[in-house]
Amino acid sequence: MKALVTVKRVIDYNVKVRIKPDGSDVDLTHVKMAMNPFCEIAIEEAVRLKEKGVISEIIVVSIGAQVVQEQLRAALAMGADRGILIQTDQTLGSFSTAKILKTVVESENPNLIIMGKQSIDSDNNQTGQMLAALLGWGQGTFASELTVHADTISVTREVDGGLSTVELNLPALVTVDLRLNTPRYVSVPNIMKAKRKTIDITALETLNLSLVENNEILSVESPPTRQAGIQVKTVDELLDKLKNEAKVLS
């Protein structure tokens, strides 16, 4: 069984995001970048399935500039077999990303696609669902547990009422949640081995896709500074402040 796992380059989750002075976008100058945490979980799950003998090959794919190879190498160090980079300097939305990934899927013919449920930069939570719809595949989203059978895969999802399990015919697409696993620490020998693994680079222009972005960023601003809390002495004083100052009670 062949698995395809997507990887996205994002600002490291430990870094405090800065806004450009003109408010046009996030300032990425000299900012530490990393693999999207949900993508890391997706790779870890694919590697665990490979260690169990369920998956025979793991392909990691990303879309972006040349520097994205850094995140692909990290995925290869975790245990993926080879990488694919669709190289472009364009800023792409979810639907354009899904259309590009569809061409990769049609070329590689994987049995299973594993994706993070969302990226921590845009937080759209759309690409996996859009890709499954374009392919006509079954999808299991927000997976907290996976079980692969001969021709099907069971996906357990956390929902408001508890747990929900769906069974999908393969090929299928799964997006993963935080509770699925804890990604491993990568050893130095595996980092060295990853340097010798293959990353195939394809220019986006050669795919001859019609990509139209329908979303436009008008402005970006930091959230308002949180005000310090206050202490009240009585319940009546609390209710008065909630009603007359916070305006959350009528």
C-alpha positions in Angstrom: 0.0 0.0 0.0 1.3 3.5 -0.9 0.5 6.5 1.2 0.8 10.1 0.3 1.2 12.7 3.1 1.1 16.4 2.7 3.5 18.9 4.4 3.2 22.6 4.8 5.8 25.2 5.8 4.5 27.5 8.5 5.8 29.9 11.1 7.1 27.9 14.1 4.4 27.7 16.7 6.7 29.0 19.4 7.3 32.2 17.5 5.3 35.4 18.2 3.8 36.5 14.9 4.6 40.1 13.8 2.4 42.2 11.4 4.0 44.2 8.7 3.9 48.0 9.4 1.4 48.6 6.5 -0.9 45.9 7.8 -0.8 44.0 4.5 0.3 40.6 5.8 2.4 38.7 8.4 6.1 39.7 8.5 8.2 36.6 7.7 11.6 38.4 7.8 14.1 36.4 9.8 11.3 34.3 11.3 11.9 30.7 12.2 9.8 28.4 10.0 8.8 24.8 10.7 6.6 22.0 9.6 2.9 22.4 10.4 2.3 20.4 13.6 -0.8 18.6 12.1 1.3 17.6 9.1 3.9 16.2 11.5 1.2 14.1 13.2 0.1 12.8 9.7 3.7 11.7 8.9 4.1 10.0 12.2 0.9 8.0 11.7 2.1 7.0 8.2 5.4 5.9 9.6 3.8 3.9 12.3 1.6 2.1 9.7 4.7 1.4 7.7 6.4 -0.1 10.7 3.4 -2.4 11.2 3.7 -3.6 7.6 0.5 -1.9 6.5 2.2 0.7 4.2 5.0 -0.1 1.9 5.9 3.4 0.7 5.4 6.9 2.1 5.5 9.9 -0.3 5.5 13.4 1.2 4.4 16.3 -1.0 4.5 20.1 -0.5 3.8 23.2 -2.4 5.9 26.3 -2.2 9.3 27.9 -2.8 12.7 26.2 -2.9 13.1 26.6 0.9 10.2 24.2 1.5 12.7 21.4 0.9 13.8 21.9 4.5 10.4 20.7 5.8 10.4 17.8 3.3 13.8 16.7 4.5 12.5 16.7 8.1 9.6 14.5 6.9 12.1 12.1 5.2 14.1 12.0 8.4 11.0 10.9 10.3 10.7 7.9 8.0 9.1 9.0 4.7 10.7 7.4 1.6 10.7 10.2 -1.0 9.4 13.7 -1.5 7.7 15.8 -4.1 7.9 19.6 -4.3 5.6 21.6 -6.5 7.7 24.7 -6.7 6.0 28.2 -6.8 6.3 31.6 -5.2 2.6 32.2 -5.4 0.4 32.4 -2.3 -2.3 29.8 -2.9 -5.7 29.3 -1.3 -7.3 26.0 -0.3 -9.0 25.2 -3.5 -5.9 25.9 -5.7 -3.9 23.8 -3.3 -6.4 20.9 -3.6 -6.3 21.2 -7.4 -2.5 20.9 -7.4 -2.5 18.0 -5.0 -5.1 16.2 -7.3 -2.6 16.2 -10.1 0.0 14.6 -7.8 -2.4 12.0 -6.6 -3.3 11.1 -10.2 0.4 10.7 -11.0 1.3 8.7 -7.9 -1.9 6.6 -7.4 -1.7 6.2 -3.6 -4.1 4.0 -1.7 -4.3 6.4 1.2 -3.8 10.2 1.7 -3.1 11.4 5.2 -3.2 15.2 5.9 -3.2 17.4 8.9 -6.7 18.7 9.6 -5.6 22.3 9.1 -2.5 24.5 9.0 -1.8 26.8 11.9 -1.2 29.9 9.7 -4.5 30.2 7.8 -6.5 27.7 9.9 -8.9 27.2 7.0 -9.5 23.4 7.5 -10.6 23.1 3.9 -8.0 21.5 1.7 -8.5 17.9 2.7 -12.2 18.1 2.2 -11.8 19.8 -1.2 -9.2 17.3 -2.4 -11.4 14.3 -1.4 -14.3 15.9 -3.3 -12.2 16.5 -6.4 -11.0 12.9 -6.4 -14.4 11.5 -5.5 -12.9 9.6 -2.6 -14.4 8.9 0.8 -13.0 11.1 3.6 -12.6 10.8 7.4 -11.8 14.1 9.1 -10.4 15.0 12.5 -9.1 11.4 13.1 -8.1 10.5 16.6 -7.6 6.8 15.7 -7.0 4.9 12.5 -7.3 1.2 11.7 -6.4 0.0 8.2 -8.0 -3.3 6.9 -7.5 -5.1 3.6 -9.7 -2.8 1.5 -11.1 -0.4 4.1 -10.0 2.0 6.8 -11.8 2.7 10.1 -11.6 6.3 11.3 -12.6 7.3 14.8 -13.5 10.9 15.2 -14.2 13.0 18.3 -17.6 14.7 18.1 -19.7 16.6 20.6 -21.5 13.5 21.7 -18.4 11.4 22.2 -16.8 9.2 19.5 -18.0 8.5 16.0 -16.4 5.8 13.7 -16.7 5.8 10.0 -15.5 3.0 7.7 -14.2 4.1 4.3 -13.4 2.0 1.2 -9.9 2.5 -0.1 -8.6 4.6 -1.7 -9.5 7.2 0.9 -8.4 10.5 2.5 -8.0 11.1 6.2 -7.3 14.3 8.0 -5.7 13.9 11.5 -6.2 15.6 14.8 -3.8 16.3 17.7 -4.9 13.3 19.8 -4.0 10.7 17.1 -0.3 10.4 18.2 2.8 12.2 19.5 5.4 12.6 16.7 8.8 11.1 17.4 12.1 12.9 17.9 14.3 12.5 14.9 17.7 10.9 15.4 20.9 12.3 13.9 21.5 9.1 11.8 18.0 9.5 10.3 18.7 13.1 9.5 21.9 12.1 7.6 20.0 9.3 5.8 17.3 11.9 4.7 19.9 13.9 2.9 20.3 11.0 0.4 16.6 10.5 -0.2 15.0 11.8 -3.4 13.0 15.0 -3.7 11.4 15.5 -7.1 10.9 19.2 -8.0 8.2 20.2 -10.5 7.5 23.8 -11.4 3.9 24.7 -10.9 3.7 26.3 -14.4 4.4 22.9 -16.1 1.2 21.4 -14.6 -1.0 23.7 -16.9 -3.6 24.3 -14.2 -6.1 27.1 -14.2 -5.8 28.6 -10.8 -7.9 31.5 -9.8 -7.8 33.0 -6.3 -11.2 34.3 -5.2 -10.0 35.5 -1.7 -8.1 38.7 -1.1 -6.5 39.8 2.1 -7.6 43.4 2.8 -5.7 43.9 6.0 -4.0 42.0 8.9 -4.0 43.2 12.5 -3.0 41.9 15.8 -5.7 40.9 18.3 -6.5 43.6 20.9 -4.4 43.5 24.0 -6.1 41.7 26.8 -7.0 43.9 29.7 -6.0 43.0 33.3 -8.7 41.4 35.4 -10.2 43.0 38.6 -11.4 41.6 41.9 -14.9 42.1 43.2 -16.0 41.7 46.7 -19.6 40.7 46.3 -21.9 38.8 43.8 -23.9 42.0 43.4 -20.8 43.9 42.4 -19.9 41.2 39.9 -23.4 41.3 38.3 -23.3 45.0 38.1 -20.0 45.0 36.2 -21.1 42.3 33.9 -24.3 44.2 33.1 -23.1 47.8 33.0 -19.4 47.5 32.0 -18.9 44.2 30.1 -22.4 44.5 28.6 -22.8 40.7 28.7 -25.9 40.6 30.8 -29.2 42.4 30.1 
